[in-house]
Amino acid sequence: MARHSKNDSSIDCSSNNIKSCSSINLLAEYNMNSKRRGTALIFNQENFHWKLSMKKRCGTAKDKENLTERFQNLGFGVETHNDLNKEDMMKKIHEAAAADHTDADCFVCAFLSHGEEGHIFAYDGKVNIKDITALFRGDTCQSLVGKPKVFIFQACRGNIGDDPVTPMGVVEEEEEEEEEEPAMIYTLPAGADFLMCYCVAEGYYAFRNRDSGSFYIQDLCETLRDHGSTLEFTELLTLVNLKVSRRSTERRDGKGKQQPCFTSVLTKKLYFRPKE
């Protein structure tokens, strides 16, 4: 029987019950040495057609500004779009999926909007999220095969407000007025190398400050600023989860909490180290 040292970074999968299995390198990282980092698309939806009866998303401009700065600092070519209608939004997404990403490390797409079950809202109506992510699967976007595809959603995923549980000895700070956003829920598409980042857990609503932006984007950008080039990205997202979970805000029935989450089908570790 083969023996492995405590610091061995691979797993020998062979056994009497397995005919063949290659070793798995637990330290494998995505190749981030391509010519360019890649494209980061940001769809910022602040205003909506009056027929949708949706409130203006005050504070989202700050989120867009912060995300743009953070991704530019990580080496991305950032492309922002404001208040696009459904047709124009899907056109931009199709163009991104059809583009040649051969010389890019990865792809990022962020949506700042209202949402509901399985959809994100454009200016004049909802867009199916599955239709968006399906365009970047390996069988439809060949130049991103084996590369990380990161999607960020700043929108609610339900109508439930999370209740606070206060540890002993914690002094609560005065909170600013926040807004609740409509519901959004999403099912992860099949396919490897996707990372779906949600501002809140399924079934719950999120908070957004009218002046400083959303809890999630604020803490995501702060953490990217401090650790974006050194910390493995899913570890960074876990830290963001912790930061947001420690916040609280006033809501109609008392104090509210928010818990972000992410769903990963990445197959390697993801770092955004500075390019040489």
C-alpha positions as CSV (number, residue, x, y, z in Angstrom):
1,M,0.0,0.0,0.0
2,A,1.4,3.4,-1.0
3,R,2.1,5.8,1.8
4,H,1.8,9.6,1.5
5,S,3.6,12.2,3.6
6,K,1.5,14.8,5.4
7,N,2.6,17.5,3.0
8,D,1.9,15.5,-0.2
9,S,-0.1,17.8,-2.5
10,S,-1.6,14.9,-4.6
11,I,-4.0,12.1,-4.1
12,D,-3.3,8.6,-5.5
13,C,-6.8,7.4,-6.6
14,S,-5.7,3.8,-7.4
15,S,-7.3,0.9,-5.5
16,N,-8.5,-2.6,-6.1
17,N,-12.0,-1.2,-6.9
18,I,-10.8,1.5,-9.4
19,K,-9.4,0.3,-12.7
20,S,-7.6,3.6,-13.5
21,C,-7.5,7.1,-12.0
22,S,-4.9,9.8,-12.5
23,S,-3.5,11.7,-9.5
24,I,-5.2,15.0,-8.6
25,N,-3.0,18.0,-7.9
26,L,-4.6,19.7,-5.0
27,L,-2.5,22.9,-5.6
28,A,-3.4,23.2,-9.3
29,E,-4.2,26.8,-10.3
30,Y,-5.8,28.3,-13.4
31,N,-3.3,29.6,-15.9
32,M,-3.4,33.3,-15.5
33,N,-0.4,34.1,-17.7
34,S,-2.2,34.9,-20.9
35,K,-1.5,38.1,-22.8
36,R,-4.4,39.9,-21.1
37,R,-6.5,39.4,-18.0
38,G,-9.8,39.4,-19.8
39,T,-13.1,41.3,-20.1
40,A,-15.2,42.4,-17.2
41,L,-18.8,43.4,-18.3
42,I,-20.9,45.4,-15.9
43,F,-24.6,45.9,-16.5
44,N,-25.8,48.7,-14.3
45,Q,-29.6,49.1,-14.2
46,E,-30.7,52.1,-12.2
47,N,-33.9,53.2,-14.0
48,F,-36.7,51.1,-15.4
49,H,-39.7,51.6,-17.7
50,W,-42.7,53.0,-15.9
51,K,-44.8,50.0,-16.9
52,L,-42.6,47.7,-14.7
53,S,-43.5,49.7,-11.6
54,M,-40.0,49.3,-10.3
55,K,-38.2,51.8,-8.1
56,K,-35.1,53.6,-9.2
57,R,-32.1,51.8,-7.8
58,C,-30.4,54.7,-6.0
59,G,-26.9,53.9,-4.9
60,T,-26.1,51.6,-7.8
61,A,-23.9,54.2,-9.6
62,K,-21.5,53.9,-6.6
63,D,-21.5,50.1,-7.0
64,K,-20.6,50.5,-10.7
65,E,-17.9,53.0,-9.9
66,N,-16.3,50.8,-7.3
67,L,-16.5,47.6,-9.3
68,T,-15.0,49.3,-12.3
69,E,-12.0,50.6,-10.3
70,R,-11.4,47.3,-8.6
71,F,-11.5,45.2,-11.8
72,Q,-9.3,47.7,-13.7
73,N,-6.8,47.4,-10.9
74,L,-6.8,43.6,-11.3
75,G,-5.9,44.1,-15.0
76,F,-9.3,43.6,-16.6
77,G,-10.6,45.6,-19.6
78,V,-13.9,46.9,-18.1
79,E,-16.9,47.5,-20.2
80,T,-19.9,49.2,-18.5
81,H,-23.5,49.6,-19.7
82,N,-26.2,51.6,-18.2
83,D,-30.0,51.0,-18.3
84,L,-30.0,48.8,-21.4
85,N,-33.2,47.4,-22.7
86,K,-33.6,43.6,-23.1
87,E,-32.6,43.6,-26.8
88,D,-29.5,45.7,-26.3
89,M,-28.4,43.8,-23.1
90,M,-28.6,40.4,-24.9
91,K,-26.8,41.9,-27.9
92,K,-23.9,42.9,-25.7
93,I,-23.9,39.5,-24.0
94,H,-23.9,37.7,-27.4
95,E,-21.1,39.8,-28.6
96,A,-19.0,39.0,-25.5
97,A,-19.7,35.3,-25.9
98,A,-18.8,35.4,-29.6
99,A,-15.6,37.3,-29.0
100,D,-12.2,35.6,-29.1
101,H,-10.9,35.0,-25.6
102,T,-8.0,32.9,-26.6
103,D,-5.4,35.4,-25.3
104,A,-7.4,36.1,-22.1
105,D,-7.1,34.5,-18.6
106,C,-10.8,34.6,-17.8
107,F,-14.2,36.4,-18.1
108,V,-16.3,38.4,-15.6
109,C,-19.8,39.6,-15.9
110,A,-21.7,41.6,-13.2
111,F,-25.4,42.5,-13.0
112,L,-26.6,45.3,-10.8
113,S,-30.4,45.3,-11.1
114,H,-33.7,44.2,-9.8
115,G,-34.6,40.6,-10.3
116,E,-37.2,37.8,-9.8
117,E,-37.2,34.0,-10.0
118,G,-34.7,33.0,-12.7
119,H,-34.4,36.4,-14.3
120,I,-32.5,39.7,-14.1
121,F,-34.3,42.9,-15.2
122,A,-33.2,45.1,-18.1
123,Y,-34.8,48.5,-18.5
124,D,-38.0,47.2,-20.2
125,G,-38.3,43.7,-18.9
126,K,-36.7,40.6,-17.6
127,V,-34.0,38.4,-19.1
128,N,-33.6,34.7,-18.4
129,I,-30.3,34.1,-16.5
130,K,-30.0,30.6,-18.0
131,D,-30.0,32.2,-21.5
132,I,-27.1,34.4,-20.4
133,T,-24.9,31.8,-18.9
134,A,-25.6,29.2,-21.5
135,L,-23.8,31.4,-24.1
136,F,-20.6,30.9,-22.2
137,R,-20.7,27.1,-21.8
138,G,-17.8,25.1,-23.2
139,D,-19.9,23.8,-26.1
140,T,-20.9,27.3,-27.2
141,C,-17.9,29.5,-26.3
142,Q,-14.8,27.5,-27.3
143,S,-12.2,30.2,-26.5
144,L,-13.3,30.1,-22.8
145,V,-13.0,26.4,-22.4
146,G,-11.0,25.6,-19.2
147,K,-11.0,29.2,-18.2
148,P,-12.8,30.8,-15.2
149,K,-16.2,32.4,-15.9
150,V,-17.3,34.6,-13.0
151,F,-20.8,36.0,-12.8
152,I,-21.8,38.5,-10.0
153,F,-25.4,39.2,-9.2
154,Q,-26.4,42.2,-7.0
155,A,-30.1,41.5,-6.7
156,C,-32.4,39.9,-4.2
157,R,-33.3,36.2,-4.4
158,G,-36.5,36.2,-2.4
159,N,-38.7,38.1,0.0
160,I,-37.5,36.8,3.4
161,G,-35.5,39.0,5.7
162,D,-32.8,37.3,7.7
163,D,-33.1,37.8,11.5
164,P,-30.0,38.8,13.6
165,V,-28.5,36.8,16.3
166,T,-26.3,39.1,18.4
167,P,-23.2,37.6,20.2
168,M,-22.7,38.7,23.8
169,G,-20.5,41.8,24.1
170,V,-21.3,43.2,20.7
171,V,-22.0,46.9,20.5
172,E,-24.4,47.7,17.7
173,E,-23.7,50.8,15.5
174,E,-26.3,53.2,14.2
175,E,-27.4,52.2,10.7
176,E,-28.2,54.2,7.6
177,E,-31.5,53.8,5.8
178,E,-31.5,50.9,3.3
179,E,-33.8,49.8,0.5
180,E,-35.0,46.3,-0.2
181,E,-34.9,44.9,-3.7
182,P,-37.4,42.6,-5.4
183,A,-36.8,38.8,-5.6
184,M,-34.5,36.8,-7.8
185,I,-33.7,33.1,-7.7
186,Y,-31.4,31.2,-10.0
187,T,-30.4,27.6,-10.8
188,L,-26.7,27.0,-11.7
189,P,-26.1,26.0,-15.3
190,A,-24.3,22.8,-16.1
191,G,-20.6,23.1,-17.2
192,A,-17.3,23.4,-15.6
193,D,-15.4,26.6,-14.6
194,F,-18.3,28.7,-13.6
195,L,-18.4,30.7,-10.4
196,M,-21.7,32.3,-9.5
197,C,-21.5,35.1,-6.8
198,Y,-24.7,36.1,-5.1
199,C,-25.2,39.1,-2.9
200,V,-27.6,37.0,-0.7
201,A,-28.6,33.4,-0.1
202,E,-31.5,31.9,-2.0
203,G,-34.9,33.0,-0.7
204,Y,-33.7,36.2,1.0
205,Y,-33.6,39.9,0.0
206,A,-30.6,42.2,0.0
207,F,-29.9,45.7,1.2
208,R,-28.7,48.7,-0.7
209,N,-27.7,52.2,0.7
210,R,-29.0,55.1,-1.3
211,D,-25.6,56.9,-1.1
212,S,-22.8,54.3,-0.6
213,G,-24.3,51.4,-2.6
214,S,-25.1,47.8,-1.7
215,F,-23.7,45.9,1.3
216,Y,-22.3,43.2,-0.9
217,I,-20.6,45.3,-3.5
218,Q,-19.1,47.6,-0.9
219,D,-17.5,44.7,0.9
220,L,-16.5,42.8,-2.2
221,C,-14.7,45.9,-3.6
222,E,-13.0,46.6,-0.2
223,T,-11.8,43.0,0.0
224,L,-10.6,43.1,-3.7
225,R,-8.7,46.3,-2.9
226,D,-7.0,44.7,0.1
227,H,-6.5,41.1,-1.0
228,G,-7.5,40.8,-4.6
229,S,-4.0,40.2,-5.9
230,T,-2.9,37.8,-3.2
231,L,-5.9,35.8,-1.9
232,E,-7.4,32.8,-3.7
233,F,-10.7,34.1,-5.1
234,T,-13.1,31.7,-3.4
235,E,-11.3,32.3,-0.1
236,L,-11.8,36.0,-0.8
237,L,-15.5,35.5,-1.4
238,T,-15.7,33.6,1.9
239,L,-14.2,36.6,3.6
240,V,-16.8,38.8,1.9
241,N,-19.5,36.5,3.2
242,L,-18.2,37.1,6.7
243,K,-18.0,40.9,6.4
244,V,-21.5,41.3,5.0
245,S,-22.9,38.9,7.7
246,R,-21.6,41.2,10.4
247,R,-23.6,44.1,9.0
248,S,-27.2,44.9,10.1
249,T,-29.8,47.4,9.1
250,E,-33.2,48.6,10.2
251,R,-36.2,47.1,8.5
252,R,-39.9,47.4,9.0
253,D,-40.1,44.6,11.5
254,G,-36.8,45.2,13.3
255,K,-33.1,44.8,12.4
256,G,-32.2,42.9,9.3
257,K,-29.2,40.8,8.3
258,Q,-27.8,39.7,4.9
259,Q,-25.8,36.5,4.0
260,P,-24.1,36.4,0.6
261,C,-23.1,33.1,-1.0
262,F,-21.4,31.7,-4.0
263,T,-21.7,28.5,-6.0
264,S,-18.5,27.2,-7.6
265,V,-17.9,24.6,-10.3
266,L,-14.3,25.8,-10.7
267,T,-11.8,23.0,-11.1
268,K,-8.7,24.8,-9.9
269,K,-7.6,27.5,-7.6
270,L,-8.2,31.1,-8.9
271,Y,-5.7,33.9,-8.3
272,F,-5.5,37.4,-9.8
273,R,-1.8,37.9,-9.2
274,P,-0.2,41.0,-10.9
275,K,1.0,40.2,-14.4
276,E,4.7,40.5,-15.0
